[in-house]
Amino acid sequence: MFSRFRGLRRSTRRRAVQRAFRPALEQMESRLAPAVTFTQTNLVSDVPGMAQTTDANLVNPWGMALGTNSGLWVAENGTGMAESFDGTGQPVQTAVTISAPSGGSTAPTGVATNATNGFVISSGGKSAPSTELFATEDGRIAGWSGSVDPTHAVIAVDNTASGAVYKGLAEGFNGSGAFLFATNFHAGAAPSGSRRTATTPSTR
C-alpha cells in the first residue's frame, strides 16, 4: 500500500509540471499598429542635382505661406525675392523681387497671404489689396499684387530708422478686422498693424 501511494504521488507531480504555465511577453506594437514610413522627395533646390528642379533664386528660403493662387509662397532671403511653387516644385508665376527704396533687393523673411480687401498698395498709378505680404530683416513690410506690379513688391512700411529687424509675419483677425503681426527681433516684440489705419500695411 505504501509503495502504491508513493507511486501515485510521483504521477500527480508529473501531471502538475506538464500543466505549468510560463507567461511570455509579446510585441503588441508590431502586431496592432501598422508600420508607417515616409519617403522624402526633394522637389526644388538652388543646388544643382539636389532636387527634381533647380531654381537659382531659392537661396536661404525662410517663411512659407499657401497663396490665394494655390501655390506655396516662399521668401528667398538670399536673393531678395519670393516665388510661388506648385505641388511638383514648379514655379506658378514669375519670381517677385522685394525691392529696397534705393533700388536693388532686400532680405525677406516672413510671408503672409491676404484675402481681404485691406492692405492696399499703390504703384505706377495702380492700386489694389496686397495678396501677399512680406517682412524683411531691414525693417520693412512690402505688399504684392499681380495687378499692381507682377514682378515687384511695393514697400508700404519702412522702420529701418528704428532698427527694426522683422523675422516673421502672420495675419490675424478679430471683431475690428484684419491685423498684421510682425516679429521684431531687434525689439523682442511682435507689434501689430491694422489694415484700417492706412491704405498700406501698417505696423510699429
C-alpha positions as CSV (number, residue, x, y, z in Angstrom):
1,M,0.0,0.0,0.0
2,F,2.8,2.4,0.9
3,S,4.6,1.7,-2.3
4,R,1.5,2.4,-4.4
5,F,0.8,5.6,-2.6
6,R,4.3,6.8,-3.3
7,G,3.9,6.0,-6.9
8,L,0.6,8.0,-7.1
9,R,2.3,11.0,-5.6
10,R,5.0,10.9,-8.2
11,S,2.4,10.6,-11.0
12,T,0.5,13.6,-9.7
13,R,3.6,15.8,-9.5
14,R,4.4,14.9,-13.1
15,R,1.0,16.0,-14.3
16,A,1.3,19.2,-12.4
17,V,4.6,20.0,-14.1
18,Q,3.0,19.3,-17.5
19,R,0.3,21.8,-16.8
20,A,2.6,24.6,-15.6
21,F,2.1,28.0,-17.5
22,R,5.0,30.2,-18.2
23,P,4.0,33.8,-19.2
24,A,5.8,35.4,-22.1
25,L,6.0,39.0,-23.4
26,E,4.5,39.8,-26.8
27,Q,5.4,42.7,-29.0
28,M,1.9,44.2,-29.2
29,E,3.0,47.3,-31.1
30,S,4.2,45.3,-34.1
31,R,1.1,43.3,-34.1
32,L,-1.5,46.0,-33.7
33,A,-0.1,49.2,-35.1
34,P,0.6,49.3,-38.9
35,A,4.1,50.3,-39.9
36,V,4.2,53.9,-41.2
37,T,7.0,55.1,-43.5
38,F,7.7,58.3,-45.3
39,T,9.7,59.0,-48.4
40,Q,11.4,62.4,-48.8
41,T,11.2,63.8,-52.3
42,N,13.3,67.0,-52.9
43,L,11.1,69.0,-55.3
44,V,13.2,72.2,-55.8
45,S,16.6,73.5,-54.7
46,D,19.2,76.0,-55.7
47,V,21.8,73.3,-55.6
48,P,22.2,71.5,-58.9
49,G,21.3,67.8,-58.7
50,M,19.8,68.1,-55.2
51,A,16.2,68.1,-56.3
52,Q,13.9,67.4,-59.2
53,T,14.0,71.1,-60.2
54,T,16.9,73.5,-59.9
55,D,16.0,77.1,-59.1
56,A,18.9,79.6,-58.7
57,N,16.6,82.0,-56.8
58,L,15.8,79.7,-54.0
59,V,18.7,80.7,-51.7
60,N,18.2,80.5,-48.0
61,P,14.4,80.1,-48.0
62,W,12.6,81.3,-45.0
63,G,8.9,81.8,-44.5
64,M,6.2,79.9,-46.4
65,A,2.5,80.6,-46.9
66,L,-0.2,79.0,-49.0
67,G,-1.3,81.7,-51.5
68,T,-4.6,82.5,-53.0
69,N,-3.3,81.1,-56.3
70,S,-3.0,77.7,-54.5
71,G,0.8,77.9,-54.8
72,L,3.2,77.8,-51.9
73,W,4.9,81.1,-51.5
74,V,8.5,81.1,-50.2
75,A,10.6,84.0,-49.2
76,E,14.0,83.7,-50.7
77,N,16.2,85.5,-48.2
78,G,19.5,85.1,-50.1
79,T,18.3,86.6,-53.3
80,G,15.8,89.2,-52.1
81,M,13.0,87.5,-54.0
82,A,9.9,85.4,-53.4
83,E,8.4,82.7,-55.5
84,S,5.2,80.5,-55.6
85,F,5.6,76.8,-56.3
86,D,3.0,74.1,-57.1
87,G,2.9,70.6,-55.7
88,T,5.6,69.4,-58.1
89,G,8.1,72.2,-57.3
90,Q,7.4,74.1,-60.5
91,P,7.0,77.9,-60.3
92,V,3.4,79.1,-60.6
93,Q,4.5,82.5,-61.8
94,T,7.5,84.8,-62.4
95,A,9.6,85.5,-59.3
96,V,8.8,88.6,-57.3
97,T,11.6,91.0,-56.3
98,I,11.3,92.5,-52.8
99,S,12.8,95.9,-53.6
100,A,14.7,98.3,-51.3
101,P,13.9,102.0,-51.5
102,S,17.2,102.8,-53.1
103,G,16.9,100.0,-55.6
104,G,18.2,96.5,-55.6
105,S,16.7,94.0,-53.3
106,T,16.3,93.3,-49.6
107,A,16.2,90.2,-47.4
108,P,12.7,88.9,-47.0
109,T,11.8,86.5,-44.1
110,G,8.1,86.2,-43.2
111,V,5.3,85.7,-45.7
112,A,1.6,86.1,-45.1
113,T,-1.3,85.6,-47.6
114,N,-4.1,88.2,-47.6
115,A,-7.5,87.5,-48.9
116,T,-9.2,90.7,-47.5
117,N,-9.7,94.0,-49.3
118,G,-7.3,95.7,-46.9
119,F,-3.5,96.3,-47.0
120,V,-3.8,98.3,-50.2
121,I,-0.7,99.1,-52.1
122,S,-0.1,101.6,-54.9
123,S,2.5,101.9,-57.6
124,G,2.6,103.4,-61.1
125,G,-0.9,104.8,-60.8
126,K,-2.4,101.4,-59.9
127,S,-3.8,100.4,-56.5
128,A,-5.1,97.1,-55.2
129,P,-5.1,95.0,-52.0
130,S,-2.0,93.0,-51.4
131,T,-2.4,89.3,-52.0
132,E,1.0,88.5,-50.4
133,L,2.8,90.4,-47.7
134,F,6.5,90.2,-46.9
135,A,8.6,91.1,-43.9
136,T,12.3,91.9,-44.2
137,E,15.3,91.8,-42.0
138,D,16.0,95.5,-42.6
139,G,12.7,96.6,-41.0
140,R,10.3,96.8,-44.0
141,I,6.9,95.4,-44.8
142,A,6.1,95.0,-48.5
143,G,2.9,94.1,-50.3
144,W,2.5,92.4,-53.7
145,S,-0.4,92.3,-56.1
146,G,-0.2,91.0,-59.6
147,S,-2.5,93.7,-60.8
148,V,-0.2,96.5,-59.5
149,D,3.2,95.1,-60.4
150,P,3.6,91.4,-61.3
151,T,7.3,91.3,-60.7
152,H,7.9,93.6,-57.7
153,A,6.6,94.0,-54.2
154,V,5.8,97.5,-53.1
155,I,7.3,98.8,-49.8
156,A,4.5,100.0,-47.6
157,V,6.1,100.3,-44.2
158,D,9.8,101.3,-43.6
159,N,11.0,101.1,-40.0
160,T,14.7,100.9,-40.7
161,A,15.3,104.1,-38.8
162,S,14.2,102.4,-35.5
163,G,16.4,99.4,-36.2
164,A,13.5,97.0,-36.7
165,V,14.5,93.5,-37.8
166,Y,11.5,91.5,-38.9
167,K,11.9,87.8,-38.8
168,G,8.3,86.5,-39.2
169,L,4.9,87.6,-40.4
170,A,1.3,86.5,-39.7
171,E,-2.2,87.8,-40.4
172,G,-4.8,87.7,-37.6
173,F,-8.4,88.7,-37.2
174,N,-10.8,89.9,-34.6
175,G,-14.0,91.9,-34.4
176,S,-12.3,95.0,-35.6
177,G,-10.9,93.5,-38.8
178,A,-7.6,92.1,-40.1
179,F,-4.2,92.7,-38.4
180,L,-0.7,92.0,-39.4
181,F,1.8,90.8,-36.8
182,A,5.5,91.2,-37.5
183,T,8.1,89.7,-35.1
184,N,10.7,92.4,-34.4
185,F,13.9,90.6,-33.5
186,H,15.6,93.8,-32.5
187,A,12.9,94.9,-30.1
188,G,12.0,91.4,-28.8
189,A,8.3,92.1,-29.6
190,A,5.6,91.3,-32.2
191,P,3.8,94.6,-32.9
192,S,0.6,94.6,-34.9
193,G,-0.8,96.9,-37.5
194,S,-4.4,97.3,-38.7
195,R,-5.5,97.3,-42.3
196,R,-7.9,100.1,-41.3
197,T,-5.2,102.6,-40.2
198,A,-3.9,103.3,-43.7
199,T,-4.2,102.2,-47.3
200,T,-0.9,100.4,-46.9
201,P,0.2,97.7,-44.5
202,S,0.8,99.2,-41.1
203,T,3.0,98.1,-38.2
204,R,5.0,99.7,-35.4
